[in-house]
Amino acid sequence: MTLNFSAKITVDAKEKTKSIFDSINTDNKFYPENPTNTKMKFTNKILISIESDHIPHLRANLNSSLRLIQASYDAIESVNDS
């Protein structure tokens, strides 16, 4: 199967990176009906690779991933500010 569209995201949130990865990777694991091929990997950074045959699916998954990353980061920040 050849996928026509792809996107790669690298996220470095310093000391928050691992916590963000754990949060968003859990969401990805429990979404078996995902219309894209989405892989997440953690080294010192979060590496997200998304592939799809349909650009609207790719765009939707990309937007969702970025929003989840931002929400995770904001949640960690709000706890640290307390």
Chimera marker file (.cmm) of the C-alpha trace (Angstrom):
<marker_set name="trace">
<marker id="1" x="0.000" y="0.000" z="0.000" r="1" g="1" b="0" radius="0.5"/>
<marker id="2" x="1.464" y="3.329" z="-1.044" r="1" g="1" b="0" radius="0.5"/>
<marker id="3" x="0.347" y="6.389" z="0.852" r="1" g="1" b="0" radius="0.5"/>
<marker id="4" x="0.331" y="9.639" z="-1.074" r="1" g="1" b="0" radius="0.5"/>
<marker id="5" x="0.638" y="12.256" z="1.650" r="1" g="1" b="0" radius="0.5"/>
<marker id="6" x="2.831" y="12.479" z="4.726" r="1" g="1" b="0" radius="0.5"/>
<marker id="7" x="3.837" y="14.854" z="7.491" r="1" g="1" b="0" radius="0.5"/>
<marker id="8" x="6.508" y="14.656" z="10.161" r="1" g="1" b="0" radius="0.5"/>
<marker id="9" x="6.490" y="16.639" z="13.382" r="1" g="1" b="0" radius="0.5"/>
<marker id="10" x="9.306" y="17.012" z="15.879" r="1" g="1" b="0" radius="0.5"/>
<marker id="11" x="8.478" y="18.468" z="19.288" r="1" g="1" b="0" radius="0.5"/>
<marker id="12" x="10.993" y="19.548" z="21.901" r="1" g="1" b="0" radius="0.5"/>
<marker id="13" x="9.350" y="20.875" z="25.061" r="1" g="1" b="0" radius="0.5"/>
<marker id="14" x="12.473" y="20.527" z="27.202" r="1" g="1" b="0" radius="0.5"/>
<marker id="15" x="11.686" y="18.857" z="30.544" r="1" g="1" b="0" radius="0.5"/>
<marker id="16" x="7.985" y="18.508" z="29.605" r="1" g="1" b="0" radius="0.5"/>
<marker id="17" x="8.597" y="16.437" z="26.469" r="1" g="1" b="0" radius="0.5"/>
<marker id="18" x="8.303" y="12.968" z="28.038" r="1" g="1" b="0" radius="0.5"/>
<marker id="19" x="5.074" y="13.851" z="29.878" r="1" g="1" b="0" radius="0.5"/>
<marker id="20" x="3.551" y="15.250" z="26.705" r="1" g="1" b="0" radius="0.5"/>
<marker id="21" x="4.588" y="12.149" z="24.766" r="1" g="1" b="0" radius="0.5"/>
<marker id="22" x="2.995" y="9.828" z="27.347" r="1" g="1" b="0" radius="0.5"/>
<marker id="23" x="-0.230" y="11.804" z="27.122" r="1" g="1" b="0" radius="0.5"/>
<marker id="24" x="-0.579" y="11.956" z="23.338" r="1" g="1" b="0" radius="0.5"/>
<marker id="25" x="0.771" y="8.480" z="22.635" r="1" g="1" b="0" radius="0.5"/>
<marker id="26" x="-1.890" y="6.960" z="24.876" r="1" g="1" b="0" radius="0.5"/>
<marker id="27" x="-4.547" y="8.749" z="22.833" r="1" g="1" b="0" radius="0.5"/>
<marker id="28" x="-3.030" y="7.428" z="19.606" r="1" g="1" b="0" radius="0.5"/>
<marker id="29" x="-2.908" y="3.809" z="20.860" r="1" g="1" b="0" radius="0.5"/>
<marker id="30" x="-6.627" y="3.764" z="21.642" r="1" g="1" b="0" radius="0.5"/>
<marker id="31" x="-7.793" y="5.038" z="18.242" r="1" g="1" b="0" radius="0.5"/>
<marker id="32" x="-7.865" y="1.879" z="16.081" r="1" g="1" b="0" radius="0.5"/>
<marker id="33" x="-10.253" y="3.404" z="13.520" r="1" g="1" b="0" radius="0.5"/>
<marker id="34" x="-7.729" y="6.171" z="12.739" r="1" g="1" b="0" radius="0.5"/>
<marker id="35" x="-7.908" y="6.749" z="8.956" r="1" g="1" b="0" radius="0.5"/>
<marker id="36" x="-4.219" y="7.651" z="8.883" r="1" g="1" b="0" radius="0.5"/>
<marker id="37" x="-1.054" y="5.720" z="9.604" r="1" g="1" b="0" radius="0.5"/>
<marker id="38" x="0.216" y="7.607" z="12.654" r="1" g="1" b="0" radius="0.5"/>
<marker id="39" x="3.399" y="6.614" z="14.463" r="1" g="1" b="0" radius="0.5"/>
<marker id="40" x="4.835" y="8.297" z="17.536" r="1" g="1" b="0" radius="0.5"/>
<marker id="41" x="8.308" y="7.813" z="18.933" r="1" g="1" b="0" radius="0.5"/>
<marker id="42" x="10.192" y="9.335" z="21.844" r="1" g="1" b="0" radius="0.5"/>
<marker id="43" x="13.921" y="9.932" z="21.882" r="1" g="1" b="0" radius="0.5"/>
<marker id="44" x="14.837" y="13.220" z="23.537" r="1" g="1" b="0" radius="0.5"/>
<marker id="45" x="12.104" y="14.713" z="21.381" r="1" g="1" b="0" radius="0.5"/>
<marker id="46" x="8.687" y="13.583" z="20.221" r="1" g="1" b="0" radius="0.5"/>
<marker id="47" x="8.716" y="12.350" z="16.632" r="1" g="1" b="0" radius="0.5"/>
<marker id="48" x="5.331" y="12.011" z="14.937" r="1" g="1" b="0" radius="0.5"/>
<marker id="49" x="4.933" y="10.586" z="11.452" r="1" g="1" b="0" radius="0.5"/>
<marker id="50" x="1.535" y="10.717" z="9.735" r="1" g="1" b="0" radius="0.5"/>
<marker id="51" x="0.698" y="9.139" z="6.365" r="1" g="1" b="0" radius="0.5"/>
<marker id="52" x="-2.588" y="9.019" z="4.487" r="1" g="1" b="0" radius="0.5"/>
<marker id="53" x="-4.134" y="8.519" z="1.077" r="1" g="1" b="0" radius="0.5"/>
<marker id="54" x="-6.411" y="11.501" z="1.660" r="1" g="1" b="0" radius="0.5"/>
<marker id="55" x="-5.112" y="14.952" z="2.464" r="1" g="1" b="0" radius="0.5"/>
<marker id="56" x="-8.200" y="15.928" z="4.555" r="1" g="1" b="0" radius="0.5"/>
<marker id="57" x="-7.499" y="12.939" z="6.859" r="1" g="1" b="0" radius="0.5"/>
<marker id="58" x="-3.838" y="13.927" z="7.097" r="1" g="1" b="0" radius="0.5"/>
<marker id="59" x="-4.753" y="17.527" z="7.889" r="1" g="1" b="0" radius="0.5"/>
<marker id="60" x="-7.315" y="16.513" z="10.514" r="1" g="1" b="0" radius="0.5"/>
<marker id="61" x="-4.879" y="14.167" z="12.251" r="1" g="1" b="0" radius="0.5"/>
<marker id="62" x="-2.109" y="16.743" z="12.099" r="1" g="1" b="0" radius="0.5"/>
<marker id="63" x="-4.372" y="19.395" z="13.639" r="1" g="1" b="0" radius="0.5"/>
<marker id="64" x="-5.549" y="16.985" z="16.344" r="1" g="1" b="0" radius="0.5"/>
<marker id="65" x="-1.997" y="16.002" z="17.215" r="1" g="1" b="0" radius="0.5"/>
<marker id="66" x="-0.879" y="19.620" z="17.470" r="1" g="1" b="0" radius="0.5"/>
<marker id="67" x="-3.889" y="20.530" z="19.618" r="1" g="1" b="0" radius="0.5"/>
<marker id="68" x="-3.230" y="17.593" z="21.943" r="1" g="1" b="0" radius="0.5"/>
<marker id="69" x="0.393" y="18.637" z="22.283" r="1" g="1" b="0" radius="0.5"/>
<marker id="70" x="-0.632" y="22.207" z="23.095" r="1" g="1" b="0" radius="0.5"/>
<marker id="71" x="-3.296" y="21.061" z="25.580" r="1" g="1" b="0" radius="0.5"/>
<marker id="72" x="-0.816" y="18.767" z="27.323" r="1" g="1" b="0" radius="0.5"/>
<marker id="73" x="1.781" y="21.514" z="27.514" r="1" g="1" b="0" radius="0.5"/>
<marker id="74" x="-0.778" y="24.013" z="28.857" r="1" g="1" b="0" radius="0.5"/>
<marker id="75" x="-2.016" y="21.524" z="31.483" r="1" g="1" b="0" radius="0.5"/>
<marker id="76" x="1.528" y="20.932" z="32.737" r="1" g="1" b="0" radius="0.5"/>
<marker id="77" x="2.168" y="24.674" z="32.829" r="1" g="1" b="0" radius="0.5"/>
<marker id="78" x="-1.026" y="25.327" z="34.812" r="1" g="1" b="0" radius="0.5"/>
<marker id="79" x="0.036" y="22.791" z="37.469" r="1" g="1" b="0" radius="0.5"/>
<marker id="80" x="3.522" y="24.317" z="37.655" r="1" g="1" b="0" radius="0.5"/>
<marker id="81" x="2.062" y="27.819" z="38.095" r="1" g="1" b="0" radius="0.5"/>
<marker id="82" x="-0.054" y="26.765" z="41.080" r="1" g="1" b="0" radius="0.5"/>
<link id1="1" id2="2" r="1" g="1" b="0" radius="0.2"/>
<link id1="2" id2="3" r="1" g="1" b="0" radius="0.2"/>
<link id1="3" id2="4" r="1" g="1" b="0" radius="0.2"/>
<link id1="4" id2="5" r="1" g="1" b="0" radius="0.2"/>
<link id1="5" id2="6" r="1" g="1" b="0" radius="0.2"/>
<link id1="6" id2="7" r="1" g="1" b="0" radius="0.2"/>
<link id1="7" id2="8" r="1" g="1" b="0" radius="0.2"/>
<link id1="8" id2="9" r="1" g="1" b="0" radius="0.2"/>
<link id1="9" id2="10" r="1" g="1" b="0" radius="0.2"/>
<link id1="10" id2="11" r="1" g="1" b="0" radius="0.2"/>
<link id1="11" id2="12" r="1" g="1" b="0" radius="0.2"/>
<link id1="12" id2="13" r="1" g="1" b="0" radius="0.2"/>
<link id1="13" id2="14" r="1" g="1" b="0" radius="0.2"/>
<link id1="14" id2="15" r="1" g="1" b="0" radius="0.2"/>
<link id1="15" id2="16" r="1" g="1" b="0" radius="0.2"/>
<link id1="16" id2="17" r="1" g="1" b="0" radius="0.2"/>
<link id1="17" id2="18" r="1" g="1" b="0" radius="0.2"/>
<link id1="18" id2="19" r="1" g="1" b="0" radius="0.2"/>
<link id1="19" id2="20" r="1" g="1" b="0" radius="0.2"/>
<link id1="20" id2="21" r="1" g="1" b="0" radius="0.2"/>
<link id1="21" id2="22" r="1" g="1" b="0" radius="0.2"/>
<link id1="22" id2="23" r="1" g="1" b="0" radius="0.2"/>
<link id1="23" id2="24" r="1" g="1" b="0" radius="0.2"/>
<link id1="24" id2="25" r="1" g="1" b="0" radius="0.2"/>
<link id1="25" id2="26" r="1" g="1" b="0" radius="0.2"/>
<link id1="26" id2="27" r="1" g="1" b="0" radius="0.2"/>
<link id1="27" id2="28" r="1" g="1" b="0" radius="0.2"/>
<link id1="28" id2="29" r="1" g="1" b="0" radius="0.2"/>
<link id1="29" id2="30" r="1" g="1" b="0" radius="0.2"/>
<link id1="30" id2="31" r="1" g="1" b="0" radius="0.2"/>
<link id1="31" id2="32" r="1" g="1" b="0" radius="0.2"/>
<link id1="32" id2="33" r="1" g="1" b="0" radius="0.2"/>
<link id1="33" id2="34" r="1" g="1" b="0" radius="0.2"/>
<link id1="34" id2="35" r="1" g="1" b="0" radius="0.2"/>
<link id1="35" id2="36" r="1" g="1" b="0" radius="0.2"/>
<link id1="36" id2="37" r="1" g="1" b="0" radius="0.2"/>
<link id1="37" id2="38" r="1" g="1" b="0" radius="0.2"/>
<link id1="38" id2="39" r="1" g="1" b="0" radius="0.2"/>
<link id1="39" id2="40" r="1" g="1" b="0" radius="0.2"/>
<link id1="40" id2="41" r="1" g="1" b="0" radius="0.2"/>
<link id1="41" id2="42" r="1" g="1" b="0" radius="0.2"/>
<link id1="42" id2="43" r="1" g="1" b="0" radius="0.2"/>
<link id1="43" id2="44" r="1" g="1" b="0" radius="0.2"/>
<link id1="44" id2="45" r="1" g="1" b="0" radius="0.2"/>
<link id1="45" id2="46" r="1" g="1" b="0" radius="0.2"/>
<link id1="46" id2="47" r="1" g="1" b="0" radius="0.2"/>
<link id1="47" id2="48" r="1" g="1" b="0" radius="0.2"/>
<link id1="48" id2="49" r="1" g="1" b="0" radius="0.2"/>
<link id1="49" id2="50" r="1" g="1" b="0" radius="0.2"/>
<link id1="50" id2="51" r="1" g="1" b="0" radius="0.2"/>
<link id1="51" id2="52" r="1" g="1" b="0" radius="0.2"/>
<link id1="52" id2="53" r="1" g="1" b="0" radius="0.2"/>
<link id1="53" id2="54" r="1" g="1" b="0" radius="0.2"/>
<link id1="54" id2="55" r="1" g="1" b="0" radius="0.2"/>
<link id1="55" id2="56" r="1" g="1" b="0" radius="0.2"/>
<link id1="56" id2="57" r="1" g="1" b="0" radius="0.2"/>
<link id1="57" id2="58" r="1" g="1" b="0" radius="0.2"/>
<link id1="58" id2="59" r="1" g="1" b="0" radius="0.2"/>
<link id1="59" id2="60" r="1" g="1" b="0" radius="0.2"/>
<link id1="60" id2="61" r="1" g="1" b="0" radius="0.2"/>
<link id1="61" id2="62" r="1" g="1" b="0" radius="0.2"/>
<link id1="62" id2="63" r="1" g="1" b="0" radius="0.2"/>
<link id1="63" id2="64" r="1" g="1" b="0" radius="0.2"/>
<link id1="64" id2="65" r="1" g="1" b="0" radius="0.2"/>
<link id1="65" id2="66" r="1" g="1" b="0" radius="0.2"/>
<link id1="66" id2="67" r="1" g="1" b="0" radius="0.2"/>
<link id1="67" id2="68" r="1" g="1" b="0" radius="0.2"/>
<link id1="68" id2="69" r="1" g="1" b="0" radius="0.2"/>
<link id1="69" id2="70" r="1" g="1" b="0" radius="0.2"/>
<link id1="70" id2="71" r="1" g="1" b="0" radius="0.2"/>
<link id1="71" id2="72" r="1" g="1" b="0" radius="0.2"/>
<link id1="72" id2="73" r="1" g="1" b="0" radius="0.2"/>
<link id1="73" id2="74" r="1" g="1" b="0" radius="0.2"/>
<link id1="74" id2="75" r="1" g="1" b="0" radius="0.2"/>
<link id1="75" id2="76" r="1" g="1" b="0" radius="0.2"/>
<link id1="76" id2="77" r="1" g="1" b="0" radius="0.2"/>
<link id1="77" id2="78" r="1" g="1" b="0" radius="0.2"/>
<link id1="78" id2="79" r="1" g="1" b="0" radius="0.2"/>
<link id1="79" id2="80" r="1" g="1" b="0" radius="0.2"/>
<link id1="80" id2="81" r="1" g="1" b="0" radius="0.2"/>
<link id1="81" id2="82" r="1" g="1" b="0" radius="0.2"/>
</marker_set>
